[in-house]
């Protein structure tokens, strides 16, 4: 028998991958996540935004609390941004929450409270990129659209031996072409969920479970022993280091917290004021009593590492500060008052020391 042309072999490999993935998803994939078994674009959109950069186990309780407070897109659009940020506190990447709110308001104002069904229109909304738009369109409306999130890039790079850093434009474009070429004519929801599940549960970044993989037989990375090399990592750059002093002003019962500006680091969240204790106290017209340095610690962000140096400062009880953006919050509830994760750690130190 004459060998098949390379293009025909490639097409056959792609068809096998798609068929095997669909068959696996139907029998072994995840089917009981809270945002599955629904065509509600609001719930699907909310889950897709929350799942960006965040694991499923972390998202599930946040998803439930969000729906309890904001059951539909109009409720979310009408809510104050401070309340939305408070519900998001701890999930990180807070621009997602701000874009979520902006997107809900745009859907309410421009689209009559209904999500567009076309992936191109969805991608024009705040916080919804091409891949997220495709996922919403596929799961909510059965649209035949390709996704390409981080997990999918890893699966495709390993399966088809795609060289180069996926963030480089040429490689990124090639992966999109590949993702489009793999789309099935039917079962788009099953196929899309299968891609997500394969990357999240089997074809993981470290220690991939190749023995359980439904498409391992055709995987270039497994064949060549390159699971640890593909996808290729981004060339490393030095990570900037920053240090900041956080002043935990307390009257023994309350902490003074300051709401951050809407954009930027921890946008819209409550945090202790930053700066030298004397400067902070002077700014608010407070007289400092005893001061205690608490243990410093580091927190890693996407583009830099921050060393937090907290100082606990006692002020006289009963003082009120009327400056806009400042709030006295009871120590017992301060950790749940819409503060970022590292600040929760600081507040719990104060609460435990207080006994």
RODO-2510 file (C-alpha; in nm, 4 decimals, decimal comma):
residues 355
     n   res          X          Y          Z
     1     x     0,0000     0,0000     0,0000
     2     x     0,1308     0,3430    -0,0924
     3     x     0,1865     0,5807     0,2005
     4     x    -0,0778     0,8487     0,2455
     5     x     0,0160     1,2106     0,1755
     6     x     0,1191     1,4050     0,4874
     7     x    -0,1875     1,6305     0,4692
     8     x    -0,4196     1,3283     0,4661
     9     x    -0,2306     1,1736     0,7576
    10     x    -0,2629     1,4987     0,9516
    11     x    -0,6357     1,5136     0,8852
    12     x    -0,6785     1,1550     1,0025
    13     x    -0,4833     1,2310     1,3217
    14     x    -0,7001     1,5342     1,3900
    15     x    -1,0203     1,3373     1,3327
    16     x    -0,9017     1,0606     1,5674
    17     x    -0,8179     1,3144     1,8360
    18     x    -1,1618     1,4764     1,8150
    19     x    -1,3528     1,1479     1,8058
    20     x    -1,1562     0,9935     2,0928
    21     x    -1,1941     1,3043     2,3056
    22     x    -1,5725     1,3146     2,2562
    23     x    -1,6067     0,9451     2,3419
    24     x    -1,3947     0,9889     2,6555
    25     x    -1,5854     1,2942     2,7749
    26     x    -1,9188     1,1152     2,7473
    27     x    -1,8022     0,8344     2,9763
    28     x    -1,5222     0,9740     3,1936
    29     x    -1,5417     1,3534     3,1848
    30     x    -1,6857     1,5860     3,4474
    31     x    -2,0646     1,6172     3,4404
    32     x    -2,1660     1,7442     3,7853
    33     x    -2,0092     2,0892     3,8147
    34     x    -2,2564     2,3581     3,9323
    35     x    -2,2476     2,5447     3,6009
    36     x    -2,3095     2,2376     3,3857
    37     x    -2,6442     2,1012     3,2655
    38     x    -2,7658     2,4515     3,1881
    39     x    -2,8062     2,6733     2,8838
    40     x    -2,8170     2,9867     3,0977
    41     x    -2,5494     3,2147     2,9479
    42     x    -2,5270     3,4133     3,2725
    43     x    -2,4176     3,1132     3,4786
    44     x    -2,1875     2,9899     3,2027
    45     x    -2,0277     3,3347     3,1648
    46     x    -1,9840     3,3745     3,5404
    47     x    -1,8153     3,0340     3,5710
    48     x    -1,5849     3,0995     3,2756
    49     x    -1,4659     3,4313     3,4219
    50     x    -1,4141     3,2822     3,7675
    51     x    -1,2251     2,9835     3,6259
    52     x    -0,9672     3,2060     3,4579
    53     x    -0,6464     3,1568     3,6591
    54     x    -0,8430     2,9796     3,9359
    55     x    -0,9005     2,6116     4,0158
    56     x    -1,2457     2,4536     4,0091
    57     x    -1,2388     2,3613     4,3801
    58     x    -1,1761     2,7255     4,4720
    59     x    -1,4414     2,8605     4,2362
    60     x    -1,7352     2,6415     4,3452
    61     x    -1,8166     2,8170     4,6778
    62     x    -1,7616     3,1625     4,5254
    63     x    -1,9938     3,0718     4,2375
    64     x    -2,2698     2,9693     4,4807
    65     x    -2,2353     3,2861     4,6918
    66     x    -2,2321     3,5065     4,3822
    67     x    -2,5532     3,3536     4,2496
    68     x    -2,7205     3,3873     4,5880
    69     x    -2,6562     3,7643     4,5852
    70     x    -2,6715     3,8291     4,2104
    71     x    -2,9087     3,5678     4,0605
    72     x    -2,9080     3,7148     3,7098
    73     x    -2,7227     3,9634     3,4931
    74     x    -2,9646     4,2488     3,5728
    75     x    -2,9146     4,2007     3,9470
    76     x    -2,5386     4,2112     3,8963
    77     x    -2,5623     4,5212     3,6773
    78     x    -2,7673     4,7032     3,9411
    79     x    -2,5376     4,6156     4,2311
    80     x    -2,2777     4,8653     4,3583
    81     x    -1,9238     4,7785     4,2502
    82     x    -1,8112     4,7706     4,6163
    83     x    -2,0511     4,4835     4,6860
    84     x    -1,9335     4,2939     4,3768
    85     x    -1,5691     4,3381     4,4803
    86     x    -1,6518     4,2190     4,8334
    87     x    -1,8030     3,8979     4,6925
    88     x    -1,4916     3,8498     4,4775
    89     x    -1,2410     3,9084     4,7602
    90     x    -0,9995     3,6144     4,7801
    91     x    -1,0337     3,5030     4,4180
    92     x    -0,7540     3,7359     4,3041
    93     x    -0,7037     3,9056     3,9675
    94     x    -0,9571     4,1719     4,0645
    95     x    -0,9777     4,3259     3,7181
    96     x    -1,1998     4,0247     3,6425
    97     x    -1,4570     4,1461     3,8970
    98     x    -1,4511     4,5026     3,7665
    99     x    -1,4904     4,3801     3,4085
   100     x    -1,7671     4,1421     3,5201
   101     x    -1,9619     4,4374     3,6570
   102     x    -1,8967     4,6532     3,3504
   103     x    -1,9993     4,3675     3,1229
   104     x    -2,3253     4,3132     3,3122
   105     x    -2,4055     4,6831     3,2857
   106     x    -2,3332     4,6818     2,9120
   107     x    -2,5531     4,3763     2,8561
   108     x    -2,8332     4,5488     3,0501
   109     x    -2,7968     4,8831     2,8722
   110     x    -2,7085     4,7792     2,5168
   111     x    -2,8498     4,4275     2,4785
   112     x    -3,1690     4,4526     2,6827
   113     x    -3,0384     4,2199     2,9528
   114     x    -2,9770     3,9325     2,7098
   115     x    -2,6411     3,7883     2,6095
   116     x    -2,5507     3,8047     2,2396
   117     x    -2,5544     3,4592     2,0797
   118     x    -2,2700     3,5283     1,8392
   119     x    -1,9151     3,4674     1,9646
   120     x    -1,7864     3,7737     1,7792
   121     x    -2,0356     3,9990     1,9607
   122     x    -1,9627     3,8291     2,2917
   123     x    -1,5899     3,8930     2,2452
   124     x    -1,6565     4,2681     2,2235
   125     x    -1,7923     4,2791     2,5801
   126     x    -1,5654     4,3843     2,8706
   127     x    -1,3532     4,1014     3,0079
   128     x    -1,4587     3,8468     2,7441
   129     x    -1,1853     3,7439     2,5045
   130     x    -1,2049     3,5206     2,2016
   131     x    -1,1733     3,1913     2,3903
   132     x    -1,4213     3,2800     2,6657
   133     x    -1,6679     3,4059     2,4035
   134     x    -1,6405     3,0734     2,2202
   135     x    -1,7015     2,8766     2,5412
   136     x    -2,0153     3,0786     2,6212
   137     x    -2,1392     3,0471     2,2628
   138     x    -2,0787     2,6717     2,2581
   139     x    -2,2302     2,5862     2,5979
   140     x    -2,5206     2,8329     2,5949
   141     x    -2,6126     2,8426     2,2255
   142     x    -2,4529     2,5337     2,0667
   143     x    -2,2312     2,7458     1,8417
   144     x    -1,9435     2,5726     1,6631
   145     x    -1,6573     2,7844     1,8002
   146     x    -1,3029     2,7021     1,9141
   147     x    -1,1632     2,7682     2,2604
   148     x    -0,7948     2,8212     2,3376
   149     x    -0,7268     2,8800     2,7058
   150     x    -0,4081     2,7806     2,8865
   151     x    -0,5124     2,4203     2,9414
   152     x    -0,6097     2,3766     2,5764
   153     x    -0,2806     2,5251     2,4561
   154     x    -0,0947     2,2698     2,6666
   155     x    -0,3029     1,9817     2,5297
   156     x    -0,2550     2,0872     2,1666
   157     x     0,1169     2,1602     2,2018
   158     x     0,1797     1,8147     2,3473
   159     x    -0,0598     1,6227     2,1247
   160     x     0,0611     1,7718     1,7967
   161     x     0,4189     1,8615     1,8892
   162     x     0,3781     2,2381     1,8520
   163     x     0,7161     2,4027     1,9128
   164     x     0,7766     2,7492     2,0546
   165     x     0,6330     2,9589     2,3366
   166     x     0,2502     2,9699     2,2966
   167     x     0,2463     3,3396     2,3829
   168     x     0,4555     3,4265     2,0773
   169     x     0,2322     3,5591     1,7997
   170     x     0,3332     3,3059     1,5332
   171     x     0,2809     3,0118     1,7699
   172     x    -0,0416     3,1615     1,9056
   173     x    -0,1810     3,2012     1,5543
   174     x    -0,0827     2,8458     1,4658
   175     x    -0,2603     2,7128     1,7738
   176     x    -0,5776     2,9020     1,6827
   177     x    -0,5678     2,7538     1,3324
   178     x    -0,5190     2,4093     1,4835
   179     x    -0,8035     2,4589     1,7328
   180     x    -1,0386     2,5649     1,4532
   181     x    -0,9416     2,2646     1,2386
   182     x    -1,0260     2,0193     1,5184
   183     x    -1,3869     2,1296     1,5677
   184     x    -1,6432     1,8506     1,5224
   185     x    -1,9543     1,8927     1,3107
   186     x    -2,1708     1,7907     1,6083
   187     x    -2,1316     1,7396     1,9855
   188     x    -1,9607     2,0779     2,0171
   189     x    -2,0531     2,1102     2,3860
   190     x    -1,9163     1,7621     2,4648
   191     x    -1,5977     1,8273     2,2687
   192     x    -1,5402     2,1673     2,4319
   193     x    -1,5932     2,0286     2,7822
   194     x    -1,3666     1,7366     2,6939
   195     x    -1,0827     1,9717     2,6021
   196     x    -1,1254     2,1567     2,9310
   197     x    -1,1408     1,8369     3,1347
   198     x    -0,8447     1,6740     2,9611
   199     x    -0,6224     1,9714     3,0360
   200     x    -0,7498     2,0163     3,3909
   201     x    -0,7444     1,6539     3,5074
   202     x    -0,5049     1,4465     3,2928
   203     x    -0,2791     1,6588     3,0721
   204     x    -0,1688     1,8726     3,3651
   205     x     0,1353     2,0989     3,3765
   206     x     0,3304     1,8639     3,6027
   207     x     0,2937     1,4873     3,6367
   208     x     0,0486     1,4370     3,3468
   209     x    -0,1480     1,1116     3,3724
   210     x    -0,0590     0,9770     3,0298
   211     x    -0,1625     0,6214     3,1217
   212     x    -0,5234     0,7409     3,1589
   213     x    -0,5273     0,9742     2,8589
   214     x    -0,7751     0,8850     2,5816
   215     x    -0,5545     1,0416     2,3114
   216     x    -0,2129     0,9228     2,4366
   217     x    -0,1599     0,6915     2,1385
   218     x    -0,1306     0,9877     1,9017
   219     x     0,0506     1,2260     2,1381
   220     x     0,3825     1,3545     2,0037
   221     x     0,5057     1,4621     2,3484
   222     x     0,4402     1,1161     2,4960
   223     x     0,5977     0,9434     2,1975
   224     x     0,9146     1,1501     2,2287
   225     x     0,9222     1,1744     2,6077
   226     x     0,8803     1,5544     2,5954
   227     x     0,5851     1,6069     2,8296
   228     x     0,8065     1,8272     3,0485
   229     x     0,9258     2,0359     2,7525
   230     x     0,5956     2,1071     2,5769
   231     x     0,4534     2,3615     2,5731
   232     x     0,7732     2,5618     2,5795
   233     x     0,8060     2,8032     2,8692
   234     x     0,8261     3,1771     2,8326
   235     x     1,1831     3,3045     2,8536
   236     x     1,2303     3,4120     3,2140
   237     x     1,2721     3,7734     3,3107
   238     x     1,3720     3,9053     3,6509
   239     x     1,0686     3,9457     3,8782
   240     x     1,0547     4,2931     4,0353
   241     x     1,0530     4,3079     4,4163
   242     x     0,8574     4,5672     4,6148
   243     x     0,8256     4,6365     4,9866
   244     x     0,5431     4,8250     5,1563
   245     x     0,4506     4,9061     5,5157
   246     x     0,0858     4,8529     5,6113
   247     x    -0,0375     5,0340     5,9227
   248     x    -0,3039     4,8474     6,1170
   249     x    -0,4608     5,1246     6,3221
   250     x    -0,6817     4,9881     6,6004
   251     x    -0,8711     5,1267     6,8966
   252     x    -0,8852     4,7790     7,0495
   253     x    -1,2189     4,6885     6,8941
   254     x    -1,1938     4,8158     6,5367
   255     x    -0,9451     4,8451     6,2517
   256     x    -0,9207     5,1467     6,0238
   257     x    -0,9338     5,0355     5,6600
   258     x    -0,9032     5,2399     5,3423
   259     x    -1,0775     5,1646     5,0140
   260     x    -0,8369     5,1462     4,7207
   261     x    -0,9044     5,3351     4,3957
   262     x    -1,1216     5,1421     4,1459
   263     x    -0,8276     5,0531     3,9192
   264     x    -0,4813     4,9272     3,9970
   265     x    -0,3598     4,6858     4,2634
   266     x    -0,6505     4,5531     4,4743
   267     x    -0,8831     4,8006     4,3027
   268     x    -1,1968     4,8727     4,5063
   269     x    -1,0930     4,6570     4,8048
   270     x    -1,0395     4,7604     5,1658
   271     x    -0,6811     4,7536     5,2972
   272     x    -0,4925     4,9067     5,5886
   273     x    -0,3309     5,2399     5,4966
   274     x     0,0204     5,2224     5,3500
   275     x     0,3161     5,4296     5,4663
   276     x     0,5198     5,5054     5,7746
   277     x     0,3032     5,4913     6,0897
   278     x     0,3720     5,8534     6,1928
   279     x     0,2884     5,9797     5,8436
   280     x    -0,0323     5,7771     5,8278
   281     x    -0,1443     5,8876     6,1734
   282     x    -0,0654     6,2500     6,0924
   283     x    -0,2629     6,2281     5,7700
   284     x    -0,5732     6,1205     5,9617
   285     x    -0,5160     6,3411     6,2682
   286     x    -0,4636     6,0468     6,5033
   287     x    -0,2265     6,0280     6,8018
   288     x    -0,0299     5,7032     6,8069
   289     x    -0,0023     5,4884     7,1166
   290     x     0,1972     5,1640     7,1429
   291     x     0,3276     5,0168     6,8159
   292     x     0,4154     4,6534     6,7411
   293     x     0,5895     4,5242     6,4295
   294     x     0,4217     4,2066     6,3074
   295     x     0,6065     3,9391     6,1058
   296     x     0,6609     4,0430     5,7460
   297     x     0,5774     3,8095     5,4582
   298     x     0,5866     3,7982     5,0799
   299     x     0,2991     3,7709     4,8367
   300     x     0,3482     3,6878     4,4691
   301     x     0,1498     3,8707     4,2027
   302     x     0,1581     3,8014     3,8298
   303     x     0,4283     4,0567     3,7515
   304     x     0,6024     4,1262     4,0831
   305     x     0,6532     4,0096     4,4422
   306     x     0,5450     4,2240     4,7341
   307     x     0,6912     4,2089     5,0856
   308     x     0,4316     4,3270     5,3361
   309     x     0,5700     4,4817     5,6553
   310     x     0,2742     4,5267     5,8928
   311     x     0,2797     4,7511     6,1987
   312     x     0,0026     4,7325     6,4586
   313     x    -0,0644     5,0794     6,6036
   314     x    -0,2992     5,1520     6,8929
   315     x    -0,4974     5,4767     6,8967
   316     x    -0,7389     5,6185     7,1532
   317     x    -1,0856     5,4573     7,1490
   318     x    -1,3880     5,6397     7,0175
   319     x    -1,2079     5,8429     6,7519
   320     x    -1,3887     5,8982     6,4250
   321     x    -1,2238     5,9715     6,0898
   322     x    -1,4465     6,1430     5,8386
   323     x    -1,2181     6,1324     5,5360
   324     x    -1,3829     5,9735     5,2323
   325     x    -1,2875     5,6113     5,1678
   326     x    -1,1980     5,5297     5,5302
   327     x    -1,3968     5,2819     5,7386
   328     x    -1,3690     5,1624     6,0961
   329     x    -1,4464     4,7889     6,0851
   330     x    -1,4944     4,5545     6,3793
   331     x    -1,1865     4,3335     6,4103
   332     x    -1,3963     4,0145     6,4219
   333     x    -1,5523     4,0837     6,0822
   334     x    -1,2692     4,2748     5,9136
   335     x    -1,1281     3,9648     5,7398
   336     x    -1,4639     3,9211     5,5619
   337     x    -1,5164     4,2871     5,4742
   338     x    -1,3950     4,2705     5,1144
   339     x    -1,0185     4,2607     5,1674
   340     x    -0,7563     4,0859     4,9485
   341     x    -0,6136     3,7500     5,0554
   342     x    -0,2814     3,8723     5,2036
   343     x    -0,4641     4,1379     5,4072
   344     x    -0,6919     3,8660     5,5482
   345     x    -0,3734     3,7045     5,6786
   346     x    -0,2687     4,0289     5,8499
   347     x    -0,6106     4,0822     6,0063
   348     x    -0,6205     3,7273     6,1401
   349     x    -0,2819     3,7871     6,3017
   350     x    -0,4312     4,0869     6,4818
   351     x    -0,7456     3,8971     6,5824
   352     x    -0,5490     3,5998     6,7196
   353     x    -0,3034     3,8241     6,9081
   354     x    -0,5999     4,0037     7,0619
   355     x    -0,7158     3,6648     7,1872
***
